[in-house]
Amino acid sequence: MGGATNSRPAPRAGHHTPQERAAIGKAARAAVPRASHGDWVPAADRRDPVALLQEQAATRVPELVPIRYGRMLTSAFAFYRGAALVMAADLAPTPVSGLTTQICGDAHLSNFGMFGTPERELVFDINDFDETLPGPWEWDVKRLAASLVIAGRNNGFADADRASVVLATIREYRKSVARFAGMGNLAVWYTQMQIQEGLPRLREVLDKHELKEAERAVDKARTRDSLQAFSKLTRDVGGEPRIINDPPLVVPVEELFPGDDARRFFEASHELIRSYRRTLLGDRRRLLEDFRFVDMARKVVGVGSVGTRAWILLFLGRDDGDPLFLQAKEAQASVLERFVAKSAYANAGQRVVEGQRLMQAASDIFLGWERTEGLDGVARDYYVRQLRDWKGSLAPEAMDPTVMAVYGRMCGMALARAHARSGDRIALAAYLGKGDTFDRAMGRFAEAYADQNERDFATLRKAVDAGTVEARSGV
């Protein structure tokens, strides 16, 4: 079967019996064998990866684009993080089962991690939804599997170790889908991966040093909040806190624009905040109204996102010891939209927010969206959330095979729960089955696509060396 052509939400599964839903999955398996997902051969008319990246650069801040390329050139894994569009183009013609879920669209290893829930629990989940859209669940699984192989190669893992990591991850995904298929709707919806519950289990598989590192990462995540950001990102100016100028990574508005333009930009930002508040629940809107808007700066974030417009907004509550940092990040069309149907949402920021709320077990209390017009007269969509709210993760570069296998299993479970919330989990479980056919297929695909990623990484390096692409390293 060819690539996906429709990303509209699937019919609600609850109108069919469990037996009928399982039959749908088994029929899909007969039409699209699970082993077929392991095949990867570049299309004869495959687009040049650098040309695709340059297309994305056309709508980004020109002076920041070289930073994006510089970050992508630090390793094959860093390149992969920035090449979601390249992989989406590659996945479009691959086999799909026809079972649609809300997908992340960029489900690589580094887009999972820890964050705090409104109830002040630390949970593990997907944490990046810039590309989210209804689409083939296989694309998320393939992006995750390939990222494990690419990260493993980057760390010097042996072939057998990489295979074990991928198999452990995909097996966890498959078994988790089966477990969710046997649960009631509300039970699936309420399921969270709470870190405090998971730490004791790690003692069974990690040595003392690895366990200590995991506990340190958890402790560090709990300190990453607005108060920590306030201490690092601000200074006192005439008795009022102001965001520091650290170009090109952090640049206050008054440094970006001359006097009158800076004033007009602040006024437009006030309007964005007022309008954005309408997308929040009433109690959270009231909470935000108790904070006073103080300052704003442009901030460079991530790898693939570099060049899109991202702003940090400083608010103060009771006093200077009660700060709140929000991040307003530009949302453009998902990289998936040229290969599946367009988003049902006219505002790309709303697309991100609605997808995140659907896939995450718990989302930021200040998560919302808005459209605003810049000084250049161009209207742009944004989604807004807290800059830091107990966010943390383990760096793939620091993982050995044992740790990456554990982390991969956590990612597999989180992805399965996200897909189970939005798609027909019973049909998906029936499609995957009880054997390891699909697991092994993902292992083959991941190794083959890692080879392709290395070729694309080399293509970008050649373009930079030839002077056709400008890259700025060390930023």
Summary of the structure (lengths in Angstrom):
residues: 475
radius of gyration: 22.2
end to end distance: 43.6
largest distance: 70.9
contacts: 1608
relative contact order: 0.21
helix: 52%
strand: 15%
